[in-house]
Amino acid sequence: MTDSILKRNVMRRVRTIHVVRPFVNETTLATLVAIAALWGIGREVWVAKVFENTPVDIVSATRFFASAFSETELVVQALTLATVVALAYLARAFVRTLTPTFTPARVSL
């Protein structure tokens, strides 16, 4: 290989990384995990029927969802936990993004 071909290949890879890097971060990964986990839950469980059978009372609904979680397959439990963790991370990232907006400016005297 000549130096110009090698340089062109290296620079093409550098440009690709430079373009892709802003889109690949922890928030993007958490979003993709949440979407994939929710899609997987939708494939494994008839979600409309679960919500149709949910009691109106908050205490009964809590017991219903706890029972539904414990009675379901391991795959659905893992996907549910992955969704909860990913959404918790996204909520944390969102709050950390907004915190400087609502923090009053410090005045030094």
Number of C-alpha atoms within 10 A of each C-alpha: 5 6 8 9 10 11 11 11 11 12 12 12 12 12 11 11 12 11 11 11 10 9 11 11 10 13 16 13 14 19 16 13 18 22 15 15 21 18 12 15 19 13 11 14 13 10 11 9 9 12 11 8 10 15 14 8 8 10 9 12 15 13 13 16 15 11 11 13 14 12 10 12 12 11 12 20 16 13 20 18 14 18 21 15 15 22 17 13 16 19 13 12 14 12 11 11 10 11 11 10 9 7 8 8 8 6 5 4 3
